[in-house]
Amino acid sequence: MCFPFSSVQRPCIVGRSALTTLLFALSFLVLGGLVHAQPVGQPEVQTIDPEERIATNNAYLLRRIAEREALLDEARSELAYFHQRKQILEKGLERIEQRAQVKVLGREFVQAALEELRHLPKPAHYKLTRQARDRALATTSDEILRYERELDDLSDREESPARYYPAQRSSSRVAERTKIDSSPAQP
């Protein structure tokens, strides 16, 4: 049987086996005619020896076996060809299924990602929050700088009070303080 969809050109075995079958049939007819051929006018006499008959039968069976083996080989080659085609088709189907799954999963992923993006804040929101943070940072750093200056001033005043307080005020306070400290405690 020829392979109509095969890319490899093979000789058609069917034609050859039909020809061999025809040749075998013709040879049997000729052999049968020779065996049964009788001279005209003589009575029919069986002249075939049993050993010849067995040999002829064996030859016939060997030819039949050879024909069947050829048909079997042809069927095996067809089966191998069809198995190969089946494997190629199965691999193609697997690739198609995988691509289909990737496309479906890819589409679902894109839809989920777009949905998440819709829930995220807009860029304008980030700009406003950044501006608010920058203002808060500037205000805080100004306040921290002012507090540090005030602390430096206070620590300088504690270290050298004469520089910040005039001598009169300082002496009057000291006098008041000694007066309070020297007065007796009231019961």
Z-matrix of the N, CA and C atoms (Angstrom, degrees):
N
C 1 1.448
C 2 1.521 1 107.84
N 3 1.301 2 118.25 1 133.00
C 4 1.458 3 122.87 2 179.81
C 5 1.525 4 108.91 3 -81.32
N 6 1.325 5 116.29 4 157.60
C 7 1.453 6 121.65 5 179.73
C 8 1.516 7 108.25 6 -104.73
N 9 1.321 8 118.68 7 104.71
C 10 1.466 9 120.82 8 -173.05
C 11 1.526 10 113.56 9 -70.42
N 12 1.355 11 118.25 10 -26.91
C 13 1.455 12 120.17 11 -175.93
C 14 1.514 13 112.64 12 -104.89
N 15 1.289 14 117.49 13 11.39
C 16 1.457 15 121.56 14 -177.77
C 17 1.521 16 109.62 15 -81.89
N 18 1.338 17 115.31 16 140.86
C 19 1.458 18 119.17 17 176.59
C 20 1.522 19 110.83 18 -82.41
N 21 1.328 20 117.44 19 -16.76
C 22 1.461 21 122.05 20 178.89
C 23 1.521 22 107.91 21 -93.57
N 24 1.321 23 115.88 22 127.55
C 25 1.464 24 119.94 23 178.90
C 26 1.520 25 108.58 24 -81.59
N 27 1.320 26 116.54 25 122.81
C 28 1.460 27 121.99 26 178.56
C 29 1.523 28 107.79 27 -121.90
N 30 1.300 29 116.17 28 148.48
C 31 1.474 30 116.62 29 176.24
C 32 1.518 31 109.30 30 -67.20
N 33 1.268 32 116.30 31 145.21
C 34 1.458 33 122.00 32 -177.96
C 35 1.523 34 108.72 33 -76.47
N 36 1.325 35 116.83 34 111.21
C 37 1.460 36 122.17 35 -176.25
C 38 1.518 37 110.70 36 -74.47
N 39 1.313 38 116.92 37 -25.85
C 40 1.467 39 120.31 38 -177.37
C 41 1.516 40 110.01 39 -61.02
N 42 1.302 41 118.01 40 -43.56
C 43 1.456 42 121.27 41 -179.58
C 44 1.516 43 111.51 42 -61.13
N 45 1.315 44 116.64 43 -40.04
C 46 1.447 45 121.11 44 -179.84
C 47 1.518 46 111.40 45 -68.19
N 48 1.320 47 117.34 46 -42.45
C 49 1.464 48 118.70 47 -178.85
C 50 1.528 49 110.99 48 -69.52
N 51 1.308 50 118.31 49 -33.19
C 52 1.468 51 120.43 50 176.50
C 53 1.529 52 110.26 51 -66.62
N 54 1.323 53 115.81 52 -38.40
C 55 1.465 54 120.09 53 178.44
C 56 1.521 55 110.51 54 -66.49
N 57 1.320 56 116.82 55 -43.49
C 58 1.470 57 119.35 56 179.18
C 59 1.521 58 110.51 57 -65.50
N 60 1.312 59 117.20 58 -37.67
C 61 1.467 60 119.61 59 177.32
C 62 1.524 61 110.54 60 -62.47
N 63 1.315 62 116.22 61 -42.05
C 64 1.463 63 120.43 62 178.61
C 65 1.526 64 111.18 63 -63.58
N 66 1.341 65 116.54 64 -42.05
C 67 1.473 66 120.22 65 178.47
C 68 1.525 67 110.94 66 -64.45
N 69 1.317 68 116.82 67 -41.26
C 70 1.464 69 119.15 68 178.47
C 71 1.522 70 110.99 69 -63.35
N 72 1.319 71 116.11 70 -41.27
C 73 1.469 72 119.22 71 179.62
C 74 1.523 73 110.83 72 -63.35
N 75 1.323 74 116.20 73 -41.70
C 76 1.471 75 119.41 74 178.31
C 77 1.527 76 111.58 75 -64.41
N 78 1.331 77 115.62 76 -40.97
C 79 1.470 78 118.11 77 -179.68
C 80 1.528 79 110.42 78 -65.29
N 81 1.330 80 118.22 79 -36.28
C 82 1.464 81 119.71 80 177.48
C 83 1.525 82 111.45 81 -67.40
N 84 1.306 83 114.69 82 -37.51
C 85 1.465 84 117.13 83 177.16
C 86 1.530 85 111.47 84 -63.81
N 87 1.327 86 114.83 85 -42.26
C 88 1.474 87 118.23 86 179.17
C 89 1.515 88 109.95 87 -65.84
N 90 1.337 89 117.01 88 -45.61
C 91 1.467 90 119.49 89 179.32
C 92 1.523 91 110.74 90 -64.01
N 93 1.298 92 116.18 91 -40.72
C 94 1.464 93 119.66 92 178.31
C 95 1.518 94 111.08 93 -64.25
N 96 1.305 95 116.14 94 -37.40
C 97 1.454 96 120.11 95 178.43
C 98 1.512 97 111.71 96 -67.82
N 99 1.330 98 116.57 97 -36.82
C 100 1.463 99 119.87 98 178.99
C 101 1.521 100 110.90 99 -70.26
N 102 1.296 101 115.85 100 -37.43
C 103 1.458 102 119.00 101 -178.59
C 104 1.522 103 109.99 102 -68.61
N 105 1.288 104 115.81 103 -42.45
C 106 1.458 105 119.43 104 -176.93
C 107 1.535 106 113.53 105 -90.92
N 108 1.305 107 115.98 106 -0.73
C 109 1.474 108 118.14 107 179.74
C 110 1.526 109 109.94 108 -70.46
N 111 1.287 110 114.90 109 132.94
C 112 1.467 111 119.82 110 -179.62
C 113 1.524 112 108.54 111 -129.08
N 114 1.270 113 115.06 112 146.33
C 115 1.463 114 116.32 113 173.10
C 116 1.514 115 109.49 114 -66.28
N 117 1.291 116 115.82 115 148.24
C 118 1.456 117 121.59 116 -176.02
C 119 1.515 118 109.67 117 -70.72
N 120 1.272 119 114.30 118 133.93
C 121 1.449 120 119.66 119 176.33
C 122 1.501 121 113.97 120 90.39
N 123 1.304 122 120.53 121 -5.36
C 124 1.460 123 120.46 122 179.17
C 125 1.519 124 108.60 123 -103.82
N 126 1.285 125 116.82 124 148.94
C 127 1.456 126 119.63 125 178.68
C 128 1.533 127 110.53 126 -69.15
N 129 1.317 128 113.98 127 155.46
C 130 1.458 129 119.83 128 -177.78
C 131 1.516 130 109.93 129 -73.30
N 132 1.334 131 114.13 130 124.49
C 133 1.452 132 119.99 131 -179.86
C 134 1.532 133 106.96 132 -128.56
N 135 1.308 134 115.81 133 133.84
C 136 1.454 135 121.63 134 179.29
C 137 1.515 136 107.67 135 -81.04
N 138 1.362 137 117.19 136 113.98
C 139 1.453 138 120.43 137 -178.04
C 140 1.514 139 112.49 138 -113.65
N 141 1.350 140 119.92 139 6.75
C 142 1.466 141 121.66 140 -177.64
C 143 1.513 142 108.79 141 -83.48
N 144 1.274 143 112.95 142 128.27
C 145 1.455 144 121.33 143 178.17
C 146 1.539 145 108.37 144 -77.83
N 147 1.339 146 120.30 145 143.53
C 148 1.465 147 122.17 146 179.86
C 149 1.529 148 112.16 147 -60.59
N 150 1.313 149 118.71 148 -33.16
C 151 1.470 150 120.44 149 179.11
C 152 1.522 151 110.31 150 -67.55
N 153 1.340 152 115.95 151 -38.17
C 154 1.468 153 119.25 152 177.23
C 155 1.525 154 110.13 153 -66.08
N 156 1.293 155 114.54 154 -39.93
C 157 1.456 156 119.21 155 179.44
C 158 1.535 157 110.30 156 -61.81
N 159 1.312 158 117.92 157 -43.68
C 160 1.471 159 122.28 158 178.33
C 161 1.522 160 109.91 159 -64.47
N 162 1.334 161 116.81 160 -42.85
C 163 1.467 162 120.43 161 179.46
C 164 1.518 163 110.84 162 -62.78
N 165 1.328 164 116.44 163 -42.13
C 166 1.467 165 120.77 164 178.29
C 167 1.522 166 110.20 165 -64.50
N 168 1.308 167 115.59 166 -43.69
C 169 1.463 168 120.32 167 178.75
C 170 1.531 169 110.43 168 -63.19
N 171 1.318 170 117.47 169 -41.23
C 172 1.471 171 121.49 170 177.96
C 173 1.526 172 110.84 171 -63.27
N 174 1.333 173 115.81 172 -42.92
C 175 1.468 174 119.47 173 178.63
C 176 1.524 175 110.14 174 -61.53
N 177 1.328 176 114.83 175 -43.39
C 178 1.459 177 119.77 176 178.40
C 179 1.531 178 110.39 177 -60.63
N 180 1.310 179 117.42 178 -45.54
C 181 1.466 180 121.33 179 -179.93
C 182 1.526 181 111.52 180 -65.25
N 183 1.327 182 117.28 181 -38.57
C 184 1.465 183 120.33 182 177.96
C 185 1.530 184 111.05 183 -63.56
N 186 1.333 185 115.98 184 -40.48
C 187 1.462 186 119.09 185 177.31
C 188 1.531 187 110.51 186 -64.42
N 189 1.304 188 116.89 187 -41.75
C 190 1.469 189 121.04 188 178.73
C 191 1.538 190 110.80 189 -63.28
N 192 1.335 191 114.89 190 -40.61
C 193 1.474 192 119.05 191 178.28
C 194 1.523 193 109.93 192 -64.03
N 195 1.331 194 116.71 193 -43.20
C 196 1.467 195 120.47 194 178.77
C 197 1.525 196 110.74 195 -61.71
N 198 1.335 197 116.32 196 -41.77
C 199 1.468 198 120.06 197 178.01
C 200 1.524 199 110.57 198 -62.02
N 201 1.324 200 115.80 199 -45.75
C 202 1.468 201 120.34 200 -178.82
C 203 1.531 202 110.85 201 -65.18
N 204 1.342 203 116.72 202 -38.52
C 205 1.464 204 119.52 203 177.72
C 206 1.522 205 110.56 204 -64.46
N 207 1.342 206 116.44 205 -39.57
C 208 1.468 207 119.47 206 177.37
C 209 1.527 208 110.16 207 -62.64
N 210 1.328 209 116.74 208 -43.88
C 211 1.464 210 120.17 209 177.56
C 212 1.526 211 111.43 210 -63.81
N 213 1.328 212 116.37 211 -39.12
C 214 1.460 213 121.10 212 178.59
C 215 1.529 214 110.68 213 -65.67
N 216 1.339 215 117.22 214 -42.51
C 217 1.463 216 120.38 215 177.44
C 218 1.526 217 111.16 216 -62.08
N 219 1.326 218 115.09 217 -40.46
C 220 1.463 219 119.92 218 178.16
C 221 1.530 220 110.23 219 -63.33
N 222 1.325 221 115.98 220 -43.47
C 223 1.467 222 120.32 221 179.22
C 224 1.528 223 110.57 222 -64.66
N 225 1.341 224 117.03 223 -38.42
C 226 1.470 225 120.45 224 177.94
C 227 1.526 226 110.72 225 -64.34
N 228 1.329 227 116.39 226 -42.75
C 229 1.468 228 118.68 227 179.75
C 230 1.530 229 110.48 228 -65.33
N 231 1.321 230 117.42 229 -38.73
C 232 1.466 231 120.84 230 176.01
C 233 1.522 232 110.71 231 -62.91
N 234 1.336 233 115.66 232 -43.91
C 235 1.458 234 120.10 233 -179.99
C 236 1.527 235 110.62 234 -62.37
N 237 1.332 236 116.76 235 -43.55
C 238 1.466 237 120.06 236 177.96
C 239 1.527 238 110.39 237 -61.80
N 240 1.317 239 116.45 238 -41.57
C 241 1.462 240 121.15 239 178.80
C 242 1.529 241 110.23 240 -61.66
N 243 1.326 242 116.61 241 -45.52
C 244 1.461 243 119.93 242 -178.82
C 245 1.529 244 111.84 243 -68.91
N 246 1.333 245 117.69 244 -34.40
C 247 1.470 246 120.24 245 175.28
C 248 1.529 247 109.92 246 -64.17
N 249 1.318 248 115.94 247 -42.36
C 250 1.455 249 120.10 248 178.56
C 251 1.529 250 110.35 249 -62.37
N 252 1.302 251 118.23 250 -45.29
C 253 1.463 252 122.30 251 178.32
C 254 1.531 253 110.78 252 -62.65
N 255 1.349 254 115.90 253 -38.85
C 256 1.468 255 120.22 254 179.54
C 257 1.527 256 109.99 255 -63.13
N 258 1.343 257 116.67 256 -43.94
C 259 1.460 258 120.16 257 179.41
C 260 1.524 259 111.07 258 -63.06
N 261 1.317 260 116.71 259 -41.56
C 262 1.463 261 120.22 260 178.79
C 263 1.526 262 110.11 261 -62.66
N 264 1.323 263 116.87 262 -43.76
C 265 1.467 264 120.61 263 179.16
C 266 1.526 265 111.71 264 -65.37
N 267 1.342 266 116.85 265 -40.74
C 268 1.468 267 119.91 266 179.21
C 269 1.524 268 110.77 267 -63.88
N 270 1.343 269 116.83 268 -41.51
C 271 1.466 270 119.34 269 177.76
C 272 1.523 271 110.53 270 -63.38
N 273 1.324 272 115.87 271 -40.64
C 274 1.463 273 119.57 272 177.49
C 275 1.518 274 111.74 273 -62.31
N 276 1.328 275 116.60 274 -42.26
C 277 1.469 276 120.44 275 178.23
C 278 1.521 277 111.30 276 -64.50
N 279 1.338 278 117.03 277 -39.84
C 280 1.462 279 120.01 278 178.19
C 281 1.527 280 110.39 279 -61.76
N 282 1.346 281 116.56 280 -44.56
C 283 1.462 282 119.68 281 178.68
C 284 1.523 283 111.03 282 -61.98
N 285 1.316 284 116.20 283 -41.35
C 286 1.469 285 119.70 284 179.46
C 287 1.525 286 110.26 285 -63.90
N 288 1.342 287 117.08 286 -43.22
C 289 1.469 288 120.43 287 178.97
C 290 1.523 289 110.96 288 -63.07
N 291 1.343 290 117.24 289 -42.74
C 292 1.458 291 120.35 290 179.58
C 293 1.525 292 110.85 291 -63.18
N 294 1.325 293 116.52 292 -43.52
C 295 1.464 294 119.50 293 178.75
C 296 1.520 295 110.68 294 -63.79
N 297 1.315 296 116.10 295 -39.58
C 298 1.468 297 119.39 296 179.06
C 299 1.525 298 110.22 297 -64.06
N 300 1.333 299 116.94 298 -41.79
C 301 1.462 300 119.90 299 179.08
C 302 1.520 301 110.74 300 -65.30
N 303 1.335 302 116.68 301 -41.16
C 304 1.462 303 119.95 302 179.32
C 305 1.520 304 109.94 303 -63.67
N 306 1.327 305 116.87 304 -41.57
C 307 1.462 306 119.19 305 179.59
C 308 1.521 307 110.75 306 -65.44
N 309 1.329 308 117.09 307 -41.40
C 310 1.468 309 120.15 308 178.98
C 311 1.518 310 109.53 309 -65.28
N 312 1.337 311 116.61 310 -47.76
C 313 1.462 312 119.63 311 179.44
C 314 1.518 313 110.45 312 -65.14
N 315 1.307 314 117.00 313 -38.07
C 316 1.455 315 120.50 314 178.47
C 317 1.516 316 111.38 315 -63.30
N 318 1.311 317 116.76 316 -42.20
C 319 1.460 318 121.35 317 179.10
C 320 1.525 319 109.76 318 -64.68
N 321 1.335 320 117.07 319 -44.14
C 322 1.465 321 120.36 320 178.84
C 323 1.523 322 110.59 321 -63.09
N 324 1.339 323 116.54 322 -40.26
C 325 1.460 324 120.47 323 179.36
C 326 1.526 325 110.63 324 -63.07
N 327 1.316 326 116.37 325 -44.78
C 328 1.465 327 120.40 326 -179.99
C 329 1.526 328 110.03 327 -62.45
N 330 1.327 329 117.14 328 -42.61
C 331 1.464 330 119.65 329 179.54
C 332 1.527 331 110.78 330 -63.58
N 333 1.330 332 116.95 331 -42.45
C 334 1.465 333 120.30 332 178.96
C 335 1.528 334 110.63 333 -65.13
N 336 1.330 335 116.66 334 -41.62
C 337 1.463 336 120.04 335 179.53
C 338 1.529 337 110.85 336 -64.45
N 339 1.316 338 117.57 337 -41.61
C 340 1.467 339 120.36 338 178.31
C 341 1.523 340 111.14 339 -64.28
N 342 1.326 341 116.55 340 -39.01
C 343 1.466 342 120.57 341 178.02
C 344 1.532 343 110.41 342 -62.88
N 345 1.327 344 116.45 343 -42.46
C 346 1.466 345 120.17 344 177.97
C 347 1.526 346 110.65 345 -65.04
N 348 1.322 347 116.80 346 -39.82
C 349 1.463 348 119.99 347 178.68
C 350 1.527 349 111.30 348 -63.46
N 351 1.317 350 117.49 349 -34.21
C 352 1.465 351 120.43 350 178.40
C 353 1.530 352 111.42 351 -64.98
N 354 1.335 353 116.52 352 -31.75
C 355 1.463 354 120.45 353 -178.50
C 356 1.526 355 112.66 354 -82.22
N 357 1.309 356 117.72 355 -16.47
C 358 1.464 357 120.10 356 179.78
C 359 1.527 358 110.11 357 -72.86
N 360 1.355 359 116.56 358 152.12
C 361 1.469 360 119.13 359 177.60
C 362 1.535 361 110.54 360 -64.79
N 363 1.320 362 114.79 361 154.37
C 364 1.462 363 121.27 362 -179.68
C 365 1.529 364 109.68 363 -77.25
N 366 1.328 365 118.20 364 159.48
C 367 1.472 366 120.91 365 179.06
C 368 1.532 367 112.90 366 -59.62
N 369 1.312 368 117.81 367 -31.51
C 370 1.473 369 120.39 368 178.43
C 371 1.527 370 110.39 369 -62.66
N 372 1.329 371 116.59 370 -35.88
C 373 1.464 372 120.69 371 178.12
C 374 1.528 373 110.09 372 -62.07
N 375 1.322 374 116.74 373 -43.08
C 376 1.467 375 120.45 374 178.85
C 377 1.526 376 110.90 375 -64.13
N 378 1.317 377 116.88 376 -37.74
C 379 1.458 378 120.98 377 179.74
C 380 1.526 379 110.20 378 -64.89
N 381 1.335 380 116.74 379 -44.46
C 382 1.467 381 120.66 380 179.44
C 383 1.524 382 111.34 381 -64.49
N 384 1.330 383 117.16 382 -43.54
C 385 1.470 384 119.09 383 -179.96
C 386 1.525 385 110.64 384 -66.89
N 387 1.319 386 117.80 385 -34.73
C 388 1.467 387 120.38 386 178.00
C 389 1.531 388 109.81 387 -66.24
N 390 1.324 389 117.09 388 -42.17
C 391 1.464 390 120.12 389 178.22
C 392 1.525 391 110.63 390 -63.68
N 393 1.332 392 116.66 391 -40.62
C 394 1.470 393 120.09 392 178.87
C 395 1.526 394 110.11 393 -64.82
N 396 1.334 395 117.40 394 -41.24
C 397 1.469 396 120.11 395 178.00
C 398 1.527 397 111.05 396 -64.68
N 399 1.329 398 116.80 397 -39.46
C 400 1.463 399 119.99 398 179.22
C 401 1.524 400 110.79 399 -64.38
N 402 1.346 401 117.64 400 -41.71
C 403 1.470 402 120.59 401 177.57
C 404 1.529 403 110.55 402 -63.99
N 405 1.337 404 116.13 403 -44.20
C 406 1.467 405 119.46 404 179.77
C 407 1.528 406 110.60 405 -63.55
N 408 1.315 407 117.05 406 -38.64
C 409 1.463 408 120.89 407 179.02
C 410 1.528 409 110.41 408 -66.19
N 411 1.327 410 117.05 409 -42.72
C 412 1.473 411 120.36 410 179.50
C 413 1.524 412 110.42 411 -64.05
N 414 1.326 413 116.59 412 -45.03
C 415 1.466 414 120.77 413 179.67
C 416 1.524 415 110.40 414 -62.74
N 417 1.306 416 116.19 415 -45.61
C 418 1.463 417 120.79 416 -179.01
C 419 1.522 418 110.93 417 -63.82
N 420 1.314 419 116.77 418 -44.27
C 421 1.471 420 118.15 419 -178.91
C 422 1.526 421 110.80 420 -66.99
N 423 1.353 422 118.48 421 -34.94
C 424 1.467 423 120.95 422 176.09
C 425 1.518 424 110.36 423 -64.49
N 426 1.332 425 116.69 424 -43.57
C 427 1.466 426 120.30 425 179.16
C 428 1.525 427 110.67 426 -64.52
N 429 1.313 428 116.83 427 -41.73
C 430 1.469 429 120.03 428 179.71
C 431 1.525 430 109.87 429 -63.07
N 432 1.315 431 116.81 430 -41.84
C 433 1.462 432 120.57 431 178.96
C 434 1.530 433 110.46 432 -63.89
N 435 1.333 434 117.56 433 -42.40
C 436 1.462 435 121.56 434 178.80
C 437 1.530 436 109.93 435 -63.36
N 438 1.339 437 117.79 436 -43.77
C 439 1.465 438 120.96 437 179.12
C 440 1.521 439 111.48 438 -64.78
N 441 1.305 440 117.09 439 -38.03
C 442 1.471 441 119.38 440 178.12
C 443 1.525 442 110.74 441 -64.75
N 444 1.319 443 117.15 442 -39.44
C 445 1.476 444 120.44 443 177.91
C 446 1.522 445 110.22 444 -64.59
N 447 1.326 446 116.34 445 -43.53
C 448 1.462 447 119.53 446 178.76
C 449 1.521 448 110.92 447 -62.82
N 450 1.329 449 117.43 448 -40.54
C 451 1.468 450 120.17 449 177.69
C 452 1.522 451 110.92 450 -64.05
N 453 1.319 452 116.79 451 -40.31
C 454 1.465 453 119.70 452 177.45
C 455 1.528 454 110.67 453 -62.99
N 456 1.340 455 115.50 454 -41.78
C 457 1.463 456 119.04 455 178.37
C 458 1.524 457 110.71 456 -63.16
N 459 1.327 458 117.22 457 -43.37
C 460 1.465 459 120.15 458 179.77
C 461 1.524 460 111.59 459 -64.91
N 462 1.297 461 116.70 460 -40.13
C 463 1.464 462 118.17 461 179.83
C 464 1.526 463 110.36 462 -69.14
N 465 1.337 464 117.20 463 -34.14
C 466 1.464 465 119.56 464 175.94
C 467 1.524 466 110.33 465 -66.61
N 468 1.320 467 118.61 466 -37.98
C 469 1.459 468 122.92 467 179.62
C 470 1.527 469 110.90 468 -66.41
N 471 1.302 470 115.95 469 -36.73
C 472 1.462 471 118.31 470 179.11
C 473 1.519 472 110.70 471 -70.95
N 474 1.312 473 116.76 472 -34.91
C 475 1.463 474 119.58 473 -178.54
C 476 1.533 475 111.72 474 -74.81
N 477 1.300 476 118.21 475 -40.76
C 478 1.475 477 120.48 476 -179.78
C 479 1.528 478 109.82 477 -134.14
N 480 1.324 479 117.24 478 81.17
C 481 1.460 480 120.49 479 -178.70
C 482 1.529 481 112.33 480 -67.91
N 483 1.305 482 119.14 481 -23.15
C 484 1.463 483 121.34 482 -177.69
C 485 1.519 484 109.92 483 -66.10
N 486 1.268 485 117.42 484 -31.39
C 487 1.468 486 120.98 485 -178.39
C 488 1.532 487 111.15 486 -70.11
N 489 1.301 488 116.77 487 -33.29
C 490 1.460 489 119.82 488 -177.21
C 491 1.532 490 112.65 489 -94.44
N 492 1.338 491 115.99 490 -26.38
C 493 1.466 492 119.33 491 -179.29
C 494 1.524 493 108.72 492 -112.67
N 495 1.282 494 116.61 493 132.32
C 496 1.486 495 118.18 494 177.43
C 497 1.543 496 110.76 495 -66.72
N 498 1.279 497 115.68 496 159.84
C 499 1.469 498 121.62 497 -174.38
C 500 1.517 499 111.78 498 -64.13
N 501 1.323 500 118.60 499 -35.48
C 502 1.451 501 120.00 500 -178.68
C 503 1.520 502 110.58 501 -65.93
N 504 1.247 503 115.02 502 -44.55
C 505 1.446 504 117.55 503 -177.83
C 506 1.513 505 109.35 504 -68.00
N 507 1.276 506 114.74 505 -37.22
C 508 1.445 507 119.41 506 -179.40
C 509 1.532 508 110.03 507 -65.46
N 510 1.346 509 117.84 508 -43.35
C 511 1.458 510 120.07 509 -177.97
C 512 1.523 511 111.21 510 -71.68
N 513 1.332 512 117.86 511 -34.06
C 514 1.454 513 119.48 512 179.17
C 515 1.522 514 110.45 513 -69.19
N 516 1.276 515 116.48 514 -35.55
C 517 1.463 516 119.43 515 177.71
C 518 1.521 517 111.06 516 -69.71
N 519 1.295 518 114.75 517 -39.74
C 520 1.459 519 118.33 518 178.57
C 521 1.528 520 109.21 519 -63.91
N 522 1.316 521 118.09 520 -38.70
C 523 1.447 522 121.55 521 179.29
C 524 1.517 523 110.40 522 -66.40
N 525 1.307 524 116.31 523 -42.89
C 526 1.449 525 119.45 524 178.19
C 527 1.520 526 110.43 525 -62.38
N 528 1.256 527 114.18 526 -39.51
C 529 1.451 528 119.36 527 -177.44
C 530 1.536 529 110.09 528 -66.57
N 531 1.271 530 117.38 529 -43.70
C 532 1.463 531 120.16 530 179.25
C 533 1.526 532 110.83 531 -67.03
N 534 1.296 533 117.10 532 -33.27
C 535 1.445 534 121.79 533 178.46
C 536 1.528 535 110.11 534 -66.37
N 537 1.318 536 116.57 535 -41.29
C 538 1.448 537 120.85 536 179.82
C 539 1.520 538 109.35 537 -69.23
N 540 1.311 539 116.13 538 -39.30
C 541 1.455 540 119.61 539 -177.24
C 542 1.545 541 111.03 540 -71.44
N 543 1.326 542 117.73 541 -31.60
C 544 1.456 543 119.96 542 -176.62
C 545 1.527 544 113.35 543 -85.61
N 546 1.295 545 118.06 544 -16.78
C 547 1.450 546 120.26 545 179.83
C 548 1.524 547 109.16 546 -69.38
N 549 1.364 548 115.45 547 143.72
C 550 1.445 549 118.13 548 -178.96
C 551 1.540 550 111.59 549 -69.46
N 552 1.213 551 113.81 550 149.16
C 553 1.461 552 119.66 551 -178.18
C 554 1.505 553 109.58 552 -74.62
N 555 1.256 554 118.97 553 136.00
C 556 1.447 555 123.47 554 -178.61
C 557 1.518 556 109.35 555 -88.43
N 558 1.384 557 112.08 556 133.60
C 559 1.457 558 115.50 557 -179.35
C 560 1.492 559 113.58 558 -79.40
